[in-house]
Amino acid sequence: MILKNYTLKSNALKNIMLKASVGTLVGLSSFAALAADETEETWVDMSDPTAVYSSATIGGGTEGIDLSASYGGYLSGVYKQRFTVAAKHDLDFYEVNYLLLNARSNSGVTFDSSWSKDIRADGKDYDDVNDTSVGVFAKLAFMDDHINFYPKVSVGYLWADEIEDTTYVKFDATTRYKFNRMYWVGITPSYAYGFKGADLNEWAATIDAGVQLSDVFGFSVSANDDEEFTANITFAF
């Protein structure tokens, strides 16, 4: 009788421990899933030039110090917006950019303006050029989102004291390859053609690479065909 009671108590204890273990595992699994979901929601993609989030960036290179700040968020429905201001090349020229994104179609429009920028046209270099443009873009994903293509077509107008007022069209073909969520490389060939004003007929290219160390911190480098090199640190918030 004593042995029987001991066996019954032992089995009951095992059942209680088994239920407690299963409950603990379920609880931990649920917590892990919630944590993963939260991480996925807060992790912005710094390799994506059309990603919408708020950030501050400081950079430096062969042309001096670059500073920029962006404010991004939902506008309404499926639409997001990002507003960016920048001072580049030791505060030599300034940029203001606005991006409106349709999150459902991964496409949108941009409005870009710059002041006192140096450009090349007619095979010559011009200083203190002002430029404003409007563009349309899309994001096209391939290979399970490892390769992303961001074609953009813009129509713009530029003017300065030393150059004829010019209306132009520009095509950018930004391409990024993501090895994983942390590492990426990319290239942006572009072509600008002036159809009224200066004889603008220019090809340009930029290569870049980056590492995103967390959901709020990333580092990138870039170089272009004008032999300009820049390194940037970005903080998202």
Secondary structure, 3 states (H helix, E strand, C coil): CHHHHHHHHHHHHHHHHHHHHHHHHHHHHHHHHHHHHHHHHHCCCCCCCCCCCCEEEEEEECCEEEEEEEEEEEEECCEEEEEEEEEECCCCEEEEEEEEEECCCCEEEEEEEEEEEEEEECCEEEEEEEEEEEEEEECEEECCCCEEEEEEEEEEEEECCCCCCEEEEEEEEEEEEECCCCEEEEEEEEEEEEEECCCCEEEEEEEEEEEECCCCEEEEEEEECCCCEEEEEEEEC
